[in-house]
């Protein structure tokens, strides 16, 4: 039996890819260690001065915040591609030896990558209640990204092993080294990135506490007349739980919006409910978001300035993880 990789926090960070195509000669001269900060807070500020106060005094745009947040979170916590590379290493750590053992027993079809995790394309500000990207399709996009993992789980759940294969599995379980979830998780990401991730989430939580009112937000959602909450009888605090009940089996999940499977009623119902929820959710936080967008951008820039060295090391580590996964066939 292959080990399933453990689940991660519902709103992962560092999974959106951004290509910064134009950086000034001055930024390039600063070297890789300062590139992210150069992009996010401006070349002239890398020497130690934050532009936080300047940003808060002028208008900011949603795109500007998203670009800045992606630049930091991708470098610190990996792009979507790098997150998937880390998941490949995690799966190999858990099941690579088991796979090899079963191959020697006459079962080469066993696949160590079958139950690997997949990095969903989430908003880097997504753990914030008030400063997440407006009207994003977080739930449906994440569901599409996780379809391969769901397919693997459904396939395994319906599989029946012969007596000979069961014996081979038991033998290999007893002769291969067991790798714990913690150990497998460590090989999936560079050292220090968990601390960076936690610091990022703490920064976002601080923004919410400073400028928003969580109780008022939930009361607003409760009064919004969201059909899903009315049907389930759940409060706004459990909206994510209610949404998860809409997840169809893998056969009804498309791989993209253009996939013909997307036309099926179950998926269309999910999209309709998601749109209703996002509309209500945005109406309950848009005033906070619009009023304090410059403050959120300033906080992101300040984070980049304060964590320059750690971000640089993390980015190098993610590149090494991607290279290691490539040796296992990940492309």
C-alpha positions in Angstrom: 0.0 0.0 0.0 1.5 3.3 -1.0 1.6 6.0 1.7 -0.6 9.0 1.0 1.1 12.4 1.4 -0.3 14.4 4.2 -2.7 17.3 3.4 -1.5 20.9 3.7 -3.2 24.1 4.8 -6.2 24.9 2.6 -4.9 28.2 1.4 -1.3 27.5 0.4 1.0 30.3 -0.5 3.8 30.6 -2.9 2.1 28.7 -5.8 1.5 31.5 -8.3 4.1 32.0 -10.9 5.2 35.5 -11.9 7.8 36.3 -14.6 9.5 39.6 -14.0 10.5 40.4 -17.6 12.0 43.8 -17.1 14.4 44.7 -14.3 16.7 47.8 -14.5 20.5 47.5 -14.9 20.8 48.7 -11.3 18.6 45.9 -10.0 20.5 43.3 -12.0 23.8 44.7 -10.5 22.5 44.0 -7.0 22.6 40.3 -7.7 20.1 37.5 -7.1 20.0 38.0 -3.4 18.3 41.4 -3.7 16.3 40.9 -6.9 13.0 40.3 -5.2 13.3 43.3 -3.0 14.4 45.4 -6.0 11.3 44.3 -7.9 8.9 44.8 -5.0 10.1 48.0 -3.2 12.2 49.7 -5.8 15.9 49.6 -6.5 16.7 52.7 -4.5 15.3 51.2 -1.4 17.2 48.0 -1.1 20.0 49.7 0.8 17.8 49.7 3.8 15.0 52.3 3.5 11.4 51.1 3.3 8.9 52.8 1.1 6.0 51.8 3.4 5.1 55.3 4.5 5.4 56.6 0.9 3.1 53.9 -0.4 0.5 54.5 2.3 0.3 58.1 1.2 -0.6 57.4 -2.4 -3.1 55.3 -4.3 -2.4 51.6 -5.0 -4.0 49.2 -7.3 -5.1 45.6 -7.0 -2.7 44.5 -9.7 0.2 46.3 -7.9 -0.5 44.4 -4.7 -0.9 41.1 -6.4 2.4 41.5 -8.4 4.3 42.5 -5.2 2.8 39.6 -3.2 3.6 37.1 -5.9 7.2 38.2 -6.2 7.8 37.7 -2.5 5.8 34.6 -1.9 7.1 32.8 -5.1 10.7 33.5 -4.1 10.1 32.6 -0.5 7.7 29.6 -0.7 8.2 28.4 -4.3 6.3 28.8 -7.5 3.5 26.4 -8.4 6.0 24.4 -10.5 8.5 24.3 -7.6 5.7 23.3 -5.2 4.9 20.4 -7.4 8.6 19.5 -7.6 8.7 19.4 -3.9 5.6 17.2 -3.8 7.4 14.8 -6.2 10.4 14.5 -3.8 8.0 14.0 -0.9 6.2 11.2 -2.7 9.5 9.5 -3.7 10.7 9.7 -0.1 7.5 8.0 1.1 7.1 5.4 -1.6 10.2 5.1 -3.8 11.7 2.2 -2.0 8.4 0.4 -1.8 7.9 0.9 -5.5 11.3 -0.6 -6.2 10.7 -3.6 -4.0 7.4 -4.4 -5.6 9.0 -4.2 -9.0 11.4 -7.0 -8.0 8.4 -9.0 -6.9 6.9 -8.8 -10.3 4.7 -5.8 -9.9 6.4 -2.9 -11.9 3.0 -1.2 -12.4 3.1 0.2 -8.9 3.8 3.9 -9.1 5.5 5.8 -6.2 4.1 9.1 -7.5 0.5 8.0 -7.5 -0.5 9.7 -4.3 1.7 12.8 -4.5 0.3 16.2 -3.6 -0.4 18.9 -6.1 0.2 22.6 -5.7 -3.0 24.6 -6.3 -2.9 28.0 -8.0 -3.8 30.1 -5.1 -3.6 33.8 -4.3 -0.5 34.6 -2.3 -2.7 36.9 -0.1 -5.2 34.2 0.2 -4.9 33.5 3.9 -6.0 37.1 4.6 -9.8 37.6 5.1 -9.8 41.2 3.9 -6.9 41.5 1.4 -7.2 38.3 -0.6 -7.6 38.8 -4.4 -11.1 40.1 -5.1 -13.6 37.7 -6.8 -11.0 35.0 -7.3 -12.1 31.4 -8.3 -10.0 29.9 -5.5 -12.2 26.9 -4.8 -12.8 25.7 -8.4 -9.2 26.3 -9.4 -7.9 24.4 -6.5 -10.4 21.6 -7.1 -9.2 21.3 -10.7 -5.5 21.2 -9.6 -6.2 18.4 -7.2 -8.1 16.2 -9.7 -5.1 13.8 -10.3 -4.8 13.1 -6.6 -8.5 12.5 -6.3 -8.4 10.1 -9.3 -5.6 8.2 -7.8 -7.4 7.9 -4.5 -10.6 6.7 -6.2 -8.7 4.2 -8.3 -7.0 2.7 -5.2 -10.3 2.6 -3.3 -11.8 0.4 -6.0 -8.8 -1.8 -6.6 -8.7 -5.4 -5.4 -5.4 -7.1 -4.8 -4.8 -10.8 -5.5 -3.4 -13.0 -2.7 0.0 -13.0 -4.4 0.1 -9.3 -4.7 -1.1 -8.8 -1.2 1.8 -11.0 0.0 4.3 -9.0 -2.0 2.9 -5.8 -0.5 3.2 -7.2 3.0 6.7 -8.4 2.4 7.9 -5.1 1.0 6.3 -3.2 3.9 8.3 -5.3 6.2 11.6 -4.9 4.4 11.7 -1.3 3.3 12.4 1.6 5.6 9.3 3.5 6.9 9.6 7.2 6.3 7.4 9.5 8.5 5.4 12.4 7.2 7.6 14.9 9.0 10.8 13.5 7.3 9.1 13.4 3.9 7.8 16.9 4.3 11.3 18.2 5.1 12.7 17.0 1.7 9.8 18.7 -0.1 10.9 22.3 0.8 14.1 24.2 1.4 15.3 24.7 5.0 13.8 27.8 6.6 10.8 28.2 4.3 8.4 27.0 6.9 9.4 29.8 9.1 9.2 32.3 6.2 5.7 31.0 5.4 4.6 31.3 9.0 6.0 34.9 9.1 4.1 35.7 5.9 0.9 34.4 7.3 1.4 36.3 10.5 1.9 39.5 8.5 -1.4 38.9 6.7 -3.2 38.1 10.0 -1.8 41.3 11.4 -3.3 43.2 8.5 -6.7 41.7 9.1 -6.6 42.5 12.8 -5.4 46.0 12.3 -7.8 47.1 9.6 -10.7 44.7 9.6 -13.4 43.3 11.9 -13.8 39.6 11.6 -17.0 39.5 13.7 -18.6 42.1 11.5 -17.5 40.3 8.4 -19.1 37.0 9.4 -22.3 38.8 10.5 -22.4 40.4 7.1 -22.0 37.0 5.4 -24.8 35.5 7.6 -27.1 38.3 6.5 -26.2 38.0 2.8 -28.6 35.2 2.1 -26.1 32.8 0.7 -28.1 29.9 -0.6 -25.5 27.3 0.4 -25.5 28.4 4.1 -29.3 28.5 4.1 -29.5 25.0 2.7 -26.9 23.5 5.1 -27.8 25.6 8.1 -24.1 26.4 8.7 -22.9 29.7 9.9 -20.5 31.9 7.9 -17.5 30.7 10.0 -18.0 27.3 8.4 -18.4 28.5 4.8 -15.3 26.6 3.7 -16.8 23.4 5.1 -20.0 24.0 3.3 -18.1 24.7 0.0 -16.2 21.4 0.3 -19.5 19.5 0.3 -19.9 20.6 -3.4 -16.8 18.8 -4.6 -17.9 16.2 -7.1 -16.1 13.0 -7.9 -13.0 13.3 -10.2 -14.9 12.3 -13.3 -17.0 15.5 -13.1 -14.0 17.8 -12.5 -12.6 19.4 -15.7 -8.9 19.9 -16.2 -9.6 23.5 -17.4 -12.5 25.8 -18.2 -12.2 24.7 -21.8 -12.6 21.0 -21.0 -15.9 19.7 -22.3 -16.4 18.1 -18.8 -16.9 21.6 -17.5 -20.4 21.7 -19.0 -21.7 19.0 -16.8 -24.5 20.1 -14.3 -22.5 19.2 -11.1 -19.6 21.4 -12.1 -21.8 24.2 -13.3 -23.6 24.1 -10.0 -20.3 24.4 -8.2 -19.3 27.4 -10.3 -22.7 29.1 -9.7 -22.5 28.7 -5.9 -18.8 29.8 -5.9 -19.8 33.0 -7.8 -22.6 33.7 -5.4 -20.3 33.2 -2.4 -17.5 35.3 -3.9 -20.0 38.1 -4.7 -21.3 38.2 -1.1 -17.8 37.8 0.3 -16.5 40.7 -1.6 -19.4 42.9 -0.7 -18.6 42.3 3.0 -15.0 43.3 2.7 -14.6 45.6 -0.3 -14.7 48.7 1.9 -11.8 47.5 4.0 -9.8 46.3 1.0 -10.2 49.6 -1.0 -9.6 51.8 2.0 -6.4 50.0 3.1 -5.0 48.7 -0.2 -1.9 51.0 0.1 -1.3 49.8 3.7 -1.4 46.2 2.5 1.1 47.0 -0.3 3.3 48.7 2.2 3.3 45.7 4.5 4.3 43.4 1.7 7.2 45.7 0.8 8.3 45.9 4.4 8.2 42.1 4.6 10.5 41.9 1.6 12.9 44.4 3.0 13.1 42.6 6.4 13.5 39.1 5.0 15.9 39.8 2.0 18.5 37.2 3.0 16.1 34.5 4.0 14.1 35.0 0.7 17.3 34.7 -1.3 18.3 31.5 0.4 14.8 30.1 -0.1 14.8 30.9 -3.8 18.1 29.1 -4.3 16.7 26.1 -2.3 13.6 25.9 -4.5 15.8 25.9 -7.6 17.7 22.9 -6.2 14.5 21.1 -5.3 13.3 21.6 -8.9 16.6 20.2 -10.2 16.4 17.2 -7.9 12.8 16.4 -9.0 13.9 16.6 -12.6 16.3 13.7 -12.0 13.2 11.7 -11.0 11.5 12.5 -14.3 9.5 15.6 -13.2 9.1 18.1 -16.0 
